[in-house]
Amino acid sequence: MYRLAEVSTNIIDQCVAQGVPFAREYGGLLDNRSFGGVLVSRTFYAKGQTGQQLLLGAYSAMNRQIGKGKIKMYSRHEMLDLVKVDGKARGIIARNTVTGELEKHSAHAVVIASGGYGNVFFLSTNAMGSNVTAAWKIHKKGAYFANPCYTQIHPTCIPRSGDYQSKLTLMSESLRNDGRIWVPKHLKDVEAIKNGTKKPTELSEDERDYYLERRYPAFGNLVPRDVASRAAKERCDAGFGVNETGEAVYLDFASAIVRYGKEKATILGEVDASTERIKALGEKVVENKYGNLFQMYEKITDDNPYKTPMQIYPAVHYTMGGVWVDYNLMTTIPGCYAAGEANFSDHGANRLGASALMQGLADGYFVLPYTIGDYLAGDIRTGPIPTDTPEFDDALNDVKARLEKFINNNGTKSVDSFHKRLGKVMWNKVGMARNEKGLKEAIAEIKEIREEFHRDVYVPGDMYNLNPELEKASRVSDFIELGELFAKDALERMESCGGHFREESAEEDGPQKGEAKRDDVNYAHVSAWEWTGDPSAPVMHKEKLTFNDIELKQRSYK
Ligand SMILES: Cc1cc2nc3c(=O)[nH]c(=O)nc-3n(C[C@H](O)[C@H](O)[C@H](O)COP(=O)(O)OP(=O)(O)OC[C@H]3O[C@@H](n4cnc5c(N)ncnc54)[C@H](O)[C@@H]3O)c2cc1C
């Protein structure tokens, strides 16, 4: 964290130099705004698209290097195994997903930067292709996997609409700067809204429960993501969810529209502006700030969020756990590194907004270029690594056998049907709130899904061709194994901690009643899991955490 804080300003400078259009103040300096979990404005941003703009900046910078011949790009290739020679990472086996051909690639060091594993839940805000395979394959070759149960559930996503959905959409956290979250105070109003006899806009202020403002007066709607997500679940579990599935709360911009409208009218000298005029002026301001998000929401839901409150519900968004790495970002396999969301470093059990790309960019721009150089210094006399060796042949044959098994399985059920089943178990029993009984059931159910998957999955097509079903089968097989480890990790951690909420470990009384109760005496450690060859029998190693500069204590957002 210390190093990340140190290099964080360099990241902003680097991105500005790459052309990321960060917001600026009138005087030309970069602007800051507040974000969930903090009471001060300290986040650099680019409208409601910071993440996207940072990615575009990084992609264009990388493409420039590809153009110069400094990077060789292998698009539409999937890493399917790591090759170790004399205990060191020396290359990978990749599949060309267009031709299906398996390829050997050798290297003096290997970096995994394959992202997070939120799609183990099937539904998440992650891209559909996001998967755990690369991280899981190096885990199976000796890299420890740390804190797999640490998942971030983001509070502001468009609610699930039904069973035939494969993706969830994030509404940026920036919306909580101006939007107020509420549900009706009375169940009769919930019913009236659900059966269409009342509209949310018809409820008076007195009939609304702005539950975050009520429960957390200091932070209000800007409590961190884990707290906001759990509070939404608590209200919906109590029957106050406002849509058909009962899993939705309101994010309302009406107050912000009036506030901004009045400000604008004053600036324009329109002292007698009508309510309609004030609203129109306010909507314009809100459109300037969040127009892209409002348009996306309207396209997906067919509701106009300027006129009626948005519906939102928490969804899986980011995974703080991942491949264990040391201070140099090296895994427990010499010469194999993990960067970005794929590793477990920096975030702990909770992640505040805006820190993911900061960490990924720090890893890529300011850590790995130095630490890999240090490692390679020991290999200065090693020439090119040949690929016509038994190690590469064995790894390639293993991958081939695995894929052939899927093609020849001739089962009866689709890959997605298993992924969906896994996702349901994960969401219901290993999701936002977990307890011992549910976790034990989940472990048993995931084991059953794994056995049935290998017995009965059907993968059409062949191996040496474009075959998305085969790609999915290989990924889902890894997700299932990860899911079991994930549930085991959650079961072992009997405290509540950040995004990991154990129902048995909640404050029972006092001002923090119902909030997460941590146990720093027994759980101030990283749980780093070692693969043993049996997905049900991993070995856990504890890395003790020591804190020099901060005091460990319960968080309070009251
Ligand atoms: C909707 C959304 C909005 C977000 N907004 C923000 C934000 O505003 N600010 C912020 O800080 N963070 C944000 N995040 C989080 C942040 O975007 C991610 O944490 C970050 O992109 C992770 O970067 P990464 O390079 O580690 O992995 P990714 O961006 O996931 O990239 C991994 C790459 O590896 C490839 N890959 C995966 N497996 C293999 C394999 N086996 N072989 C070959 N290639 C493989 C993938 O195709 C992908 O291209 C957001 C995330 C989402 C989903």
The ligand as an SDF file (V2000), in Angstrom:
LIG
                    3D

 53 58  0  0  0  0  0  0  0  0999 V2000
  -17.6640   -2.2760  -15.7690 C   0  0  0  0  0  0  0  0  0  0  0  0
  -16.3710   -2.0250  -15.0160 C   0  0  0  0  0  0  0  0  0  0  0  0
  -16.0190   -0.7340  -14.6690 C   0  0  0  0  0  0  0  0  0  0  0  0
  -14.8410   -0.4970  -13.9690 C   0  0  0  0  0  0  0  0  0  0  0  0
  -14.5120    0.7880  -13.6460 N   0  0  0  0  0  0  0  0  0  0  0  0
  -13.3490    1.0280  -12.9910 C   0  0  0  0  0  0  0  0  0  0  0  0
  -12.9400    2.3590  -12.6690 C   0  0  0  0  0  0  0  0  0  0  0  0
  -13.6220    3.3360  -12.9910 O   0  0  0  0  0  0  0  0  0  0  0  0
  -11.7710    2.5280  -11.9990 N   0  0  0  0  0  0  0  0  0  0  0  0
  -10.9880    1.4760  -11.6360 C   0  0  0  0  0  0  0  0  0  0  0  0
   -9.9350    1.6870  -11.0420 O   0  0  0  0  0  0  0  0  0  0  0  0
  -11.3530    0.2070  -11.9260 N   0  0  0  0  0  0  0  0  0  0  0  0
  -12.4960   -0.0470  -12.5920 C   0  0  0  0  0  0  0  0  0  0  0  0
  -12.8650   -1.3440  -12.8650 N   0  0  0  0  0  0  0  0  0  0  0  0
  -11.9590   -2.4390  -12.5000 C   0  0  0  0  0  0  0  0  0  0  0  0
  -10.8310   -2.5140  -13.5220 C   0  0  0  0  0  0  0  0  0  0  0  0
  -11.3160   -2.2200  -14.7980 O   0  0  0  0  0  0  0  0  0  0  0  0
  -10.2120   -3.9050  -13.5550 C   0  0  0  0  0  0  0  0  0  0  0  0
   -9.8540   -4.2670  -12.2630 O   0  0  0  0  0  0  0  0  0  0  0  0
   -8.9770   -3.8650  -14.4530 C   0  0  0  0  0  0  0  0  0  0  0  0
   -9.3620   -3.6560  -15.7900 O   0  0  0  0  0  0  0  0  0  0  0  0
   -8.1600   -5.1320  -14.3490 C   0  0  0  0  0  0  0  0  0  0  0  0
   -7.0860   -4.9760  -15.2340 O   0  0  0  0  0  0  0  0  0  0  0  0
   -6.1900   -6.1770  -15.6310 P   0  0  0  0  0  0  0  0  0  0  0  0
   -5.2870   -5.6900  -16.7170 O   0  0  0  0  0  0  0  0  0  0  0  0
   -5.5830   -6.7560  -14.4060 O   0  0  0  0  0  0  0  0  0  0  0  0
   -7.1900   -7.2720  -16.1970 O   0  0  0  0  0  0  0  0  0  0  0  0
   -8.2660   -7.1600  -17.4300 P   0  0  0  0  0  0  0  0  0  0  0  0
   -8.5360   -5.7360  -17.7730 O   0  0  0  0  0  0  0  0  0  0  0  0
   -9.3750   -8.0390  -17.0410 O   0  0  0  0  0  0  0  0  0  0  0  0
   -7.4330   -7.7660  -18.6130 O   0  0  0  0  0  0  0  0  0  0  0  0
   -7.1120   -9.1330  -18.6490 C   0  0  0  0  0  0  0  0  0  0  0  0
   -6.8100   -9.5010  -20.0770 C   0  0  0  0  0  0  0  0  0  0  0  0
   -6.2940  -10.8130  -20.1150 O   0  0  0  0  0  0  0  0  0  0  0  0
   -6.9450  -11.5480  -21.1310 C   0  0  0  0  0  0  0  0  0  0  0  0
   -6.9370  -12.9570  -20.7400 N   0  0  0  0  0  0  0  0  0  0  0  0
   -7.6120  -13.5560  -19.7290 C   0  0  0  0  0  0  0  0  0  0  0  0
   -7.2990  -14.8590  -19.6770 N   0  0  0  0  0  0  0  0  0  0  0  0
   -6.4230  -15.0890  -20.6610 C   0  0  0  0  0  0  0  0  0  0  0  0
   -5.7310  -16.2620  -21.1160 C   0  0  0  0  0  0  0  0  0  0  0  0
   -5.8880  -17.4380  -20.5330 N   0  0  0  0  0  0  0  0  0  0  0  0
   -4.9110  -16.1270  -22.1750 N   0  0  0  0  0  0  0  0  0  0  0  0
   -4.7300  -14.9310  -22.7890 C   0  0  0  0  0  0  0  0  0  0  0  0
   -5.3400  -13.7960  -22.3980 N   0  0  0  0  0  0  0  0  0  0  0  0
   -6.1720  -13.8900  -21.3550 C   0  0  0  0  0  0  0  0  0  0  0  0
   -8.3520  -10.9680  -21.1790 C   0  0  0  0  0  0  0  0  0  0  0  0
   -8.9330  -11.2220  -22.4350 O   0  0  0  0  0  0  0  0  0  0  0  0
   -8.0630   -9.4840  -20.9500 C   0  0  0  0  0  0  0  0  0  0  0  0
   -7.7510   -8.8440  -22.1510 O   0  0  0  0  0  0  0  0  0  0  0  0
  -14.0210   -1.5930  -13.5940 C   0  0  0  0  0  0  0  0  0  0  0  0
  -14.3750   -2.8940  -13.9480 C   0  0  0  0  0  0  0  0  0  0  0  0
  -15.5380   -3.1170  -14.6570 C   0  0  0  0  0  0  0  0  0  0  0  0
  -15.8960   -4.5390  -15.0140 C   0  0  0  0  0  0  0  0  0  0  0  0
  1  2  1  0
  2  3  1  0
  2 52  2  0
  3  4  2  0
  4  5  1  0
  4 50  1  0
  5  6  2  0
  6  7  1  0
  6 13  1  0
  7  8  2  0
  7  9  1  0
  9 10  1  0
 10 11  2  0
 10 12  1  0
 12 13  2  0
 13 14  1  0
 14 15  1  0
 14 50  1  0
 15 16  1  0
 16 17  1  0
 16 18  1  0
 18 19  1  0
 18 20  1  0
 20 21  1  0
 20 22  1  0
 22 23  1  0
 23 24  1  0
 24 25  2  0
 24 26  1  0
 24 27  1  0
 27 28  1  0
 28 29  2  0
 28 30  1  0
 28 31  1  0
 31 32  1  0
 32 33  1  0
 33 34  1  0
 33 48  1  0
 34 35  1  0
 35 36  1  0
 35 46  1  0
 36 37  1  0
 36 45  1  0
 37 38  2  0
 38 39  1  0
 39 40  1  0
 39 45  2  0
 40 41  1  0
 40 42  2  0
 42 43  1  0
 43 44  2  0
 44 45  1  0
 46 47  1  0
 46 48  1  0
 48 49  1  0
 50 51  2  0
 51 52  1  0
 52 53  1  0
M  END
$$$$
